[in-house]
Amino acid sequence: MKFSVWPNIKYPVDEVLDLARWLDDGRWYGMWFADHYMPNTGNTKVNDGDSHEVWGLLPAVAVVTEQLRLGPLVAPTSVHHPALLANRAATIDHVSDGRFVLGLGAGWQINEHVAYGIELEAPKPRVDRFEEAIHIIRSLLNEPRTTFEGSVYTITDAPCEPKPVQQQLPILVGTGGNRMLRITARHAEEWNTWGHPDSAGERLNAMHAACERVGRDPATLHTSVQVAVHLSDDAAANAKALDGPLGPRTIAGGADELIGILNQYRELGFDEFIVPDWLMGSEPAARKEHLDRLHTEVISQL
């Protein structure tokens, strides 16, 4: 199982680029970034916290690194037109010399859609839009010209040049819904989910069932999972992390405990574990120290 890092897009750009250089030493597999315009509130309330735009940030990270895979986790097709996503992905693949992964999702964050006047459709039409979008994106990335007429998009003899460096630029889908899993099985190279081992394992089983339903070998799909990680020998600090707002999406404990939990993901068959660094301190030095300790005491022992 490989390990990647997911920094918060609120961090100043110089801190993100410094972190990218630091991570690019062969120990870490990739670097992922959320694609949102404001922090989530769970409702229509606007949050003024910083959120750097990921499509401006990704090329900069590509330039200052040589080994890390990179991509959005994930770009919502409710916000982005598929032609823009395909052309952006192809260009950043050139900037990164073939290290880009195009993460896609159907969209979900209420406050940014409301604030910017972008319709957040009901689930069925939202997934209809996503299914057309992923079909168009794959065609634009692979084919000389793309023509498509659907209920949402009409594409006419459209090019996407130059093609990506990678012969098959990976598309990752972040999802848990059954119909979205089937779309992923048909069209994507990678799949991502959240969760502790029990819930993530249930979704992985559902993903395997979706692959079998559409006639795909599940072993051909790269799978990744993430939860926030808090490494500490302080029981009170671990309890505080688990009781916080990210508690349901957090694992916490000493090195031995975390080794045991991460081994569960590996035994389930996940290919990649993504570490959000959001519980690792308010200062960049503290976050680096936490990541370094996590790699030394936990990851390298697996």
C-alpha positions in Angstrom: 0.0 0.0 0.0 1.3 3.4 -1.0 0.9 6.6 1.1 0.0 10.1 -0.1 -0.7 13.5 1.5 -3.7 15.8 1.3 -2.9 19.4 2.5 -5.6 21.9 3.3 -6.2 24.4 0.5 -6.4 27.2 3.0 -2.6 27.1 3.6 -0.6 30.0 2.0 0.8 29.1 -1.4 4.4 29.3 -0.3 3.7 26.8 2.5 2.1 24.4 0.1 4.9 24.6 -2.4 7.5 24.2 0.4 5.6 21.1 1.6 5.5 19.7 -2.0 9.2 20.0 -2.3 9.7 18.3 1.1 7.3 15.5 0.2 9.0 14.9 -3.1 11.8 12.7 -1.7 10.6 9.2 -2.7 8.8 8.4 0.6 5.4 9.6 -0.5 3.3 8.5 -3.5 1.2 11.6 -4.3 -0.3 14.9 -3.2 -4.0 15.7 -3.5 -6.0 18.9 -3.1 -9.7 19.5 -2.6 -11.5 21.4 -5.4 -13.7 23.9 -3.5 -14.1 27.7 -3.4 -14.9 28.0 0.3 -14.9 25.9 3.5 -18.0 23.7 3.8 -20.7 24.6 6.3 -23.2 21.8 5.5 -25.8 24.3 4.5 -26.3 27.5 2.5 -24.2 29.7 4.9 -21.2 31.2 3.3 -17.8 30.7 5.0 -15.2 33.3 4.4 -12.2 31.1 5.1 -9.3 30.9 2.6 -9.6 28.4 -0.2 -7.0 28.5 -2.9 -8.3 27.5 -6.4 -6.9 24.1 -7.1 -6.5 24.5 -10.9 -4.2 27.5 -10.2 -2.3 25.6 -7.5 -1.8 22.2 -9.3 0.5 23.5 -12.1 2.7 25.3 -9.5 3.0 22.0 -7.5 3.9 20.2 -10.7 6.7 22.6 -11.5 8.4 22.3 -8.1 8.2 18.4 -7.9 9.6 15.6 -9.9 8.1 12.3 -8.4 4.8 12.9 -6.7 1.6 12.1 -8.5 -0.9 15.0 -8.1 -4.5 15.8 -8.7 -7.8 17.2 -7.4 -9.8 15.1 -4.9 -12.2 15.7 -6.6 -13.3 18.1 -9.3 -17.1 18.4 -9.3 -18.8 18.1 -12.7 -21.6 20.2 -11.3 -19.2 23.1 -11.5 -16.7 22.4 -14.3 -17.5 21.8 -17.9 -16.0 18.5 -19.2 -14.2 20.2 -22.1 -12.4 22.5 -19.5 -11.5 19.5 -17.3 -10.1 17.5 -20.2 -8.0 20.4 -21.5 -6.7 21.4 -18.1 -5.8 17.7 -17.3 -3.9 17.3 -20.6 -1.9 20.5 -20.0 -1.0 19.7 -16.4 0.0 16.3 -17.4 2.6 18.0 -19.7 3.6 20.4 -17.0 4.2 17.4 -14.6 5.7 15.1 -17.2 3.0 12.5 -16.9 2.2 12.6 -13.2 -1.4 14.0 -13.2 -4.5 12.1 -12.1 -7.9 13.6 -12.9 -10.1 13.2 -9.8 -13.8 13.7 -10.6 -17.0 13.8 -8.6 -20.6 14.7 -9.2 -20.6 17.7 -6.7 -22.1 18.1 -3.3 -21.1 21.2 -1.4 -24.3 23.3 -0.9 -22.9 26.7 0.1 -20.5 27.2 -2.9 -23.2 26.3 -5.4 -25.7 28.7 -3.8 -23.2 31.5 -3.4 -22.0 31.4 -7.0 -25.4 30.7 -8.5 -24.4 27.2 -9.7 -27.3 24.8 -9.7 -26.9 21.8 -7.5 -29.3 19.4 -9.2 -31.2 16.6 -7.5 -29.2 13.4 -7.3 -30.5 11.7 -10.5 -29.9 14.6 -12.9 -26.6 15.3 -11.1 -25.4 11.8 -11.8 -26.8 12.0 -15.4 -24.6 15.0 -15.9 -21.6 13.2 -14.3 -22.0 10.2 -16.6 -22.1 12.3 -19.7 -19.1 14.4 -18.5 -16.8 11.4 -17.8 -17.7 9.9 -21.1 -16.8 13.1 -22.9 -13.6 13.7 -20.9 -12.3 10.2 -21.7 -13.1 10.7 -25.4 -11.4 14.1 -25.5 -8.3 12.7 -23.8 -8.0 9.7 -26.0 -9.6 10.4 -29.4 -8.6 12.8 -32.2 -12.0 14.4 -32.2 -15.1 14.1 -30.0 -18.7 14.3 -31.0 -21.4 13.7 -28.3 -25.0 14.5 -28.1 -26.7 13.9 -24.7 -29.4 15.3 -22.5 -26.9 17.7 -20.9 -24.0 18.3 -23.2 -23.5 18.6 -27.0 -19.9 18.3 -28.2 -19.3 18.7 -32.0 -16.1 17.5 -33.6 -14.0 18.8 -30.7 -10.3 18.4 -30.4 -8.2 18.3 -27.2 -4.5 18.8 -28.2 -1.9 18.1 -27.3 -2.8 14.7 -25.8 -1.6 13.9 -22.3 1.9 12.6 -21.8 0.4 9.4 -20.3 -1.1 7.1 -22.9 -4.1 6.6 -20.6 -4.3 9.6 -18.2 -5.9 8.1 -15.1 -9.4 9.2 -14.1 -10.2 8.8 -10.5 -13.8 9.0 -9.2 -14.6 9.8 -5.6 -18.0 8.2 -4.7 -20.0 5.8 -2.7 -23.4 5.6 -4.4 -24.2 2.4 -6.2 -25.0 4.0 -9.6 -21.8 6.1 -9.4 -19.8 2.9 -8.5 -21.1 1.3 -11.8 -20.1 4.4 -13.8 -16.7 4.3 -12.1 -16.3 0.6 -13.0 -17.1 1.4 -16.7 -15.1 4.5 -17.2 -12.4 5.2 -14.5 -8.9 3.8 -13.7 -9.1 4.7 -10.0 -11.7 5.0 -7.2 -11.5 6.8 -3.9 -13.6 6.7 -0.7 -13.6 7.9 3.0 -13.9 5.8 6.0 -12.7 3.6 8.9 -11.7 0.1 7.9 -15.2 -1.3 8.5 -17.1 1.3 6.5 -14.4 1.6 3.8 -14.4 -2.2 3.5 -18.1 -2.2 2.9 -17.8 0.3 0.1 -14.9 -1.6 -1.4 -17.0 -4.7 -1.5 -19.7 -2.7 -3.3 -17.1 -1.4 -5.7 -16.1 -4.9 -6.5 -19.7 -5.9 -7.0 -20.1 -3.0 -9.4 -17.1 -4.1 -11.4 -18.4 -7.7 -11.6 -21.8 -6.3 -12.7 -20.3 -4.5 -15.7 -17.8 -7.2 -16.5 -14.6 -5.6 -15.2 -11.8 -7.3 -13.2 -11.7 -5.4 -9.9 -8.0 -5.9 -9.8 -7.6 -3.5 -12.6 -9.0 -0.6 -10.6 -6.6 1.4 -8.3 -8.3 2.0 -5.0 -7.6 4.7 -2.4 -9.0 5.7 1.0 -8.5 8.4 3.5 -9.2 9.4 7.1 -7.6 12.1 9.1 -4.7 10.7 11.2 -3.6 11.8 14.7 -0.4 10.1 16.0 0.2 10.6 19.7 1.1 8.7 22.8 -1.2 11.1 24.8 -4.5 9.3 25.3 -6.3 12.6 26.2 -5.1 14.2 22.9 -6.2 11.2 20.9 -9.6 11.3 22.6 -9.9 15.0 21.8 -9.2 14.3 18.1 -11.8 11.6 18.0 -14.4 13.7 19.7 -13.8 16.7 17.4 -15.8 17.7 14.3 -13.7 15.3 12.1 -14.0 12.5 14.7 -16.1 10.2 12.5 -13.4 10.6 9.8 -10.3 10.2 12.1 -8.1 7.5 13.4 -5.9 8.3 16.4 -3.5 6.5 18.7 0.1 5.6 19.3 2.3 4.0 16.6 1.4 0.4 17.4 -2.3 1.2 17.3 -2.1 3.0 14.0 0.0 0.3 12.5 -2.8 -2.1 13.3 -5.4 0.1 11.8 -3.5 0.8 8.6 -2.8 -2.9 8.2 -6.5 -3.5 8.1 -6.8 -1.2 5.1 -3.9 -3.1 3.4 -5.5 -6.4 4.2 -8.8 -5.2 2.7 -6.9 -4.6 -0.6 -6.6 -0.8 -0.8 -3.8 0.3 -3.0 -3.3 3.8 -1.5 -3.9 5.5 1.8 -4.2 9.3 1.7 -3.3 11.3 4.8 -5.1 14.6 5.3 -2.8 16.7 7.4 -5.6 18.8 8.9 -5.1 17.5 12.5 -1.3 17.9 12.5 -0.9 21.4 13.8 -1.5 25.0 12.8 2.1 25.7 11.7 3.9 24.1 8.7 6.8 22.9 10.8 4.5 21.0 13.2 2.7 19.4 10.2 6.0 18.3 8.7 7.2 16.9 12.1 3.9 14.9 12.4 4.2 13.6 8.9 7.8 12.6 9.4 7.1 10.8 12.6 4.1 9.1 11.0 6.3 7.8 8.2 9.2 6.8 10.5 7.2 5.2 13.3 4.2 3.8 11.4 4.3 3.6 7.6 7.9 2.3 7.4 7.0 -0.4 9.9 4.1 -1.8 7.8 
